[in-house]
Amino acid sequence: MKESLCIPGELLEQLRQGSPCFYQNTKRRTLGSAKPLLPVGLEEIQDAEARLRRFAPLLRQLFPETAESQGIIESPLTPIPEMASRLGREGESVAGRLLLKRDDLLPIAGSVKARGGVYEVLRHTEELAVMSARLRTMESYAVLRKEREMFSEHTISVGSTGNLGISIGIMSAALGYRAVVHMSADARQWKKDLLRNHGVTVVEYEGDYTSAVARGRETAKGDPRHYFVDDENSVQLFLGYGVAALRLRRQLQQMNIPVDETHPLLVAIPCGVGGAPGGITFGLRQVFGDHVHCFFVEPTEAPCMLLGMATGLHQNISVQDIGLSGRTIADGLAVGRPSGFVGKIMEPLADGFLTVTDEGLLNYVKCLYESCGILVESSAAAGFALSRVLSEGQWACPHMGNATTVVWATGGGLMPEEIRQELLKSIGH
Ligand SMILES: *Cc1c(COP(=O)(O)O)cnc(C)c1O
């Protein structure tokens, strides 16, 4: 395989050895020249945001924890200067001001998956409700709470390493659907238990994420009452994630933080199959144009998106093809084969792709906890690895000193107490 791969030999060697890598995307374009290449645009994201607003009264009733935000699922954007200093002491530096996007606190799912997953379930629900004339225009969507019986005749299923299953499963079950989650071997026990407690059917597989998705897709085939959320190909998940960009713009405006020619925005997002970081990147480029720079961060044993981008092979190559295991403590990122749909869209949009070891992840979890008192799951700390790339001078842009760096903390909010204790123990607390 090695000889035939169109990828710098040195990078391939580093990947194979499990050393931390950085790959700068050579195909990035200005937004103007990227737009004609993209299958969807800002309009579709705005449409998704409007749909979420229509559903807000219903979410508010189903999930009391969203009452304060009027049924809108959003997370805080928090300055973490203490973490910036801590990274500095560790010999890694961030560009400009450091902010943490707290998707670990997102209601309903406690992870970034609440954005895409909840959105796709709601979109399907709107379609069903309109088709069966249960929803008249101008009516508040809160009436759908009374349609459990109709929804109970429908199944929503998904293949997952854990967090997507939680998002899709909890949202679907709350509306009354039959919910089925196909879990890969790396899924944590507590995530399966949580789902079963919500009345979700959990099917366990020996295989990895890719095979769990394939099996799920297969079981849904041919049944018009069975809707499968296809993490490897879903445009709807992608658009749901993209809404984050509109929300982030508002939050930055409220904090009086400029993003322009002389004030770049750097964003680092943990990456599994690519949907979440892809959707967010897509949205951010639409909103901030060429002033935003987006980086995907993956485990050294599961750098599927980096490999797909660097070779241009996308879903046609897996990390196992170059001898990596795909196994990592970062369960949300344990994906061996990337979404081809997302990879293609990222070619003109993303800035770079980097990897981090499991030990590196735990170290970031520890630093964040000790400096800010914030505990996230190991996957969710991956974004901090951007500071390594910057301090090693592997990537730079003009006006870096004026930059704002957003590290996207993607999950951990629903960790049960004993899992929190376990994680704390593994970082020496
Ligand atoms: C799923 C997940 C990601 C990455 O999302 P993908 O769409 O799989 O790329 C990042 N962090 C956490 C905690 C996740 O659960």
The ligand as an ORCA input file, in Angstrom:
! r2SCAN-3c Opt
* xyz 0 1
  C     -18.214     12.507     18.116
  C     -17.326     13.329     18.881
  C     -16.406     14.172     18.258
  C     -16.192     14.248     16.771
  O     -17.328     14.267     15.936
  P     -17.324     13.507     14.546
  O     -18.580     13.957     13.900
  O     -17.331     12.042     14.834
  O     -16.099     13.909     13.832
  C     -15.606     14.935     19.085
  N     -15.687     14.873     20.418
  C     -16.560     14.080     21.051
  C     -16.593     14.075     22.538
  C     -17.398     13.284     20.311
  O     -18.273     12.491     20.935
*
